[in-house]
Amino acid sequence: MRAIYRWLLVLLLTSVIASCSITVPYMQVDQGLAAAADAMPVQGREGWLINQQLAFGSFTTGPVKRGWTKGYNIPFIVRFSGAKEKLGFSLRNGSGDQAELFCLGKLREIDLPVVNRAFEVNLKSTDVFTCAISLADQSFEFYSENLNQNPRFDAPAGQLKGSGAEFSIRPVTSLENGQSSWSTTALGYEFWQGNRAIAAVETLNDGRVWINPALTGQQQLLAAGVAAALLLRNSLAEHNDDLL
């Protein structure tokens, strides 16, 4: 009997040591961006969702509202009363500048032509996530699709449009050590202007954000807002049947 107890104790200790030696995987970030910007760990992504707030670096969201019932004075938002996923939150930087974001996902099929008119893109997927961003009396729009799909088959795509600030997103599927991830969804996204990465968000684990400090204050706030929205959005994978 004592031999069995000793064997169980050894097995338990071996399991504990093995679990402690496991390293947390991180996504690979563009070398130029990693050299210019420090990684900002995200706080507030996990846990209680009521009055949830995110914080990373000098950026902090206000309490996140989900499933609002009243309309907002933003042209494309008020059209989507049937959208199943709705996020609303403010985002401040360390200088006190603020952006307001209103995001939608889990759209009904009947809503998709409206998205097409709002963003002037050709929709090929019902896996759509969109945001309207208000900043300093200016309006910006972020559109993305296929965020829940396997990037090896249906690569996620997204773009932010607005006066003086435009960028596209690219999925990241490689780990920090250069190996390809076996994940069926992207590990995060890099934000690109032309041929350079200006920001990135890691959506696995608790999350991390990179923003090139050479960007203007407005561009940094917009990149931080899109990063926060991507961190907050719920998975649509379990609800694809609701979209058909």
C-alpha positions in Angstrom: 0.0 0.0 0.0 2.8 2.4 0.9 4.4 1.7 -2.5 1.2 2.8 -4.2 1.1 6.0 -2.2 4.7 6.7 -3.0 4.0 6.1 -6.7 1.0 8.4 -6.6 3.1 11.1 -4.9 5.8 10.8 -7.5 3.3 11.0 -10.3 1.7 14.1 -8.7 5.1 15.8 -8.3 6.0 15.0 -11.9 2.7 16.5 -13.2 3.3 19.7 -11.1 6.8 20.1 -12.4 5.8 19.5 -16.0 3.0 22.0 -15.7 5.3 24.6 -14.2 7.8 24.1 -17.1 5.2 24.8 -19.8 5.8 28.1 -21.4 3.0 30.4 -22.5 2.9 30.7 -26.3 3.2 34.1 -27.9 2.6 35.2 -31.5 5.3 36.4 -33.8 5.3 40.1 -34.5 6.9 41.9 -37.5 10.5 42.6 -36.7 10.3 46.3 -37.5 7.3 46.8 -35.3 8.8 44.8 -32.4 11.9 46.9 -32.6 10.0 50.2 -32.5 7.2 49.4 -30.0 7.1 47.6 -26.6 4.5 45.0 -26.0 1.7 46.2 -23.8 0.0 43.5 -21.7 -3.8 43.7 -21.6 -5.6 43.8 -18.3 -9.3 43.1 -17.9 -10.0 40.8 -20.8 -10.8 37.8 -18.6 -13.3 37.5 -15.8 -16.5 39.3 -15.0 -18.0 40.9 -18.1 -20.4 43.3 -16.4 -18.9 46.8 -16.6 -15.8 45.2 -18.1 -12.9 47.5 -18.8 -9.7 46.9 -20.7 -6.3 48.6 -20.1 -3.0 48.4 -21.9 -0.2 50.9 -21.9 -1.7 54.4 -21.5 -5.0 53.3 -23.0 -8.1 52.5 -20.9 -11.7 51.7 -22.0 -14.8 52.9 -20.2 -17.2 50.2 -19.1 -18.1 48.0 -22.1 -21.8 48.0 -23.0 -23.2 44.9 -24.7 -26.5 44.6 -26.5 -27.7 48.2 -26.3 -31.3 48.9 -27.0 -31.3 52.6 -28.0 -30.1 54.0 -31.3 -27.0 56.1 -31.9 -26.5 59.0 -34.2 -24.1 57.1 -36.5 -25.5 56.4 -39.9 -24.6 52.7 -40.4 -25.2 51.7 -36.8 -28.8 52.6 -36.5 -29.7 50.2 -39.4 -28.7 47.0 -37.6 -31.5 46.5 -35.0 -31.3 42.8 -35.6 -27.6 42.3 -35.0 -27.0 39.8 -32.2 -23.6 41.1 -31.1 -23.2 44.7 -30.1 -20.4 46.4 -28.3 -20.1 50.0 -27.2 -17.2 51.6 -25.3 -15.1 54.6 -25.0 -11.3 54.6 -25.1 -8.9 57.2 -23.6 -5.2 57.7 -23.9 -2.8 59.2 -21.4 -3.4 62.7 -22.8 -7.2 62.5 -22.2 -8.1 62.2 -25.8 -11.2 60.0 -26.3 -12.7 57.8 -29.0 -16.2 56.3 -29.0 -16.6 52.9 -30.6 -19.8 51.0 -31.6 -19.3 47.5 -33.0 -21.5 44.9 -34.5 -21.2 41.2 -35.2 -23.5 38.2 -35.7 -25.4 40.1 -38.4 -28.5 38.6 -40.0 -28.3 37.8 -43.7 -30.9 40.5 -44.4 -28.4 43.0 -42.9 -25.5 42.1 -45.1 -26.4 44.2 -48.1 -26.6 47.2 -45.8 -23.0 46.4 -44.6 -22.0 46.2 -48.3 -23.4 49.7 -49.0 -21.9 51.1 -45.8 -18.4 49.9 -46.4 -18.4 49.7 -50.2 -16.9 46.1 -50.2 -18.0 42.9 -51.8 -19.2 40.6 -49.0 -18.3 36.9 -49.4 -18.9 35.8 -45.8 -21.5 36.1 -43.1 -18.7 36.1 -40.5 -18.6 39.9 -40.3 -17.5 42.3 -37.6 -17.8 46.0 -38.0 -17.1 49.1 -35.9 -18.0 52.8 -36.2 -15.4 55.1 -34.5 -16.0 58.7 -33.5 -12.9 60.7 -32.7 -12.5 64.5 -32.4 -15.7 65.1 -34.5 -14.4 62.8 -37.2 -15.9 59.4 -38.1 -14.0 56.3 -39.1 -15.2 52.8 -40.1 -13.6 49.4 -39.5 -14.8 46.4 -41.4 -13.6 42.8 -41.1 -14.7 39.3 -42.2 -13.6 35.7 -41.6 -12.1 36.4 -38.2 -13.4 33.0 -36.9 -12.4 31.0 -39.9 -9.3 28.9 -40.4 -6.7 31.4 -41.8 -5.2 28.7 -44.0 -8.5 28.4 -45.9 -10.4 31.7 -45.5 -7.9 34.3 -44.5 -9.3 37.0 -42.2 -9.3 40.5 -43.7 -10.1 43.9 -42.4 -9.7 47.6 -43.1 -10.1 50.9 -41.3 -11.2 53.9 -43.4 -11.4 57.5 -42.5 -9.8 60.9 -43.2 -6.1 60.8 -42.6 -6.0 57.3 -41.2 -6.3 54.1 -43.1 -4.8 50.6 -42.5 -5.6 47.0 -43.2 -5.2 44.0 -40.9 -3.4 40.8 -41.6 -3.8 37.6 -39.5 -0.8 36.2 -37.7 -0.4 32.4 -37.6 3.2 32.0 -36.5 4.5 31.6 -32.9 7.3 33.8 -31.5 9.8 30.9 -32.2 8.9 31.0 -35.9 6.9 27.8 -35.9 3.5 27.7 -37.4 0.6 27.4 -35.0 -1.9 24.5 -35.1 -4.7 26.9 -34.1 -7.7 26.9 -36.4 -8.0 30.7 -35.8 -5.5 33.5 -36.0 -3.3 34.2 -33.0 -3.7 37.9 -33.5 -3.5 40.6 -36.2 -1.0 43.1 -37.5 -2.1 46.5 -38.8 -0.4 47.6 -42.0 -0.1 50.9 -43.8 1.5 50.2 -47.2 4.5 48.0 -46.7 5.0 48.6 -42.9 3.4 47.2 -39.8 2.2 50.0 -37.6 0.5 48.1 -34.8 -0.5 44.6 -33.7 -2.8 42.8 -31.3 -2.4 39.4 -29.8 -5.8 37.8 -29.2 -4.7 34.6 -27.5 -4.0 34.4 -23.7 -4.7 37.6 -21.9 -3.7 39.6 -25.0 -0.9 42.1 -25.8 -0.8 45.2 -28.0 1.9 46.9 -30.0 1.6 50.5 -31.4 4.4 52.3 -33.1 5.1 55.5 -31.1 6.0 57.4 -34.3 2.3 57.4 -35.2 0.3 60.6 -34.6 -1.8 60.7 -31.5 -5.0 60.2 -33.5 -3.5 57.2 -35.4 -2.4 55.6 -32.1 -5.9 56.1 -30.6 -7.5 54.6 -33.7 -5.2 51.6 -33.7 -5.7 51.1 -29.9 -9.5 51.3 -30.5 -9.5 48.6 -33.2 -7.2 46.4 -31.0 -9.6 46.8 -28.1 -12.6 45.9 -30.3 -10.8 42.8 -31.6 -10.0 41.7 -28.0 -13.6 42.3 -26.8 -15.5 40.7 -29.6 -17.1 37.3 -28.9 -16.6 34.3 -31.0 -19.1 33.9 -33.8 -18.1 30.3 -34.5 -20.9 28.9 -32.3 -23.6 31.1 -33.9 -23.0 30.7 -37.6 -26.3 28.8 -37.9 -28.1 32.0 -36.6 -26.7 33.9 -39.6 -28.2 31.7 -42.4 
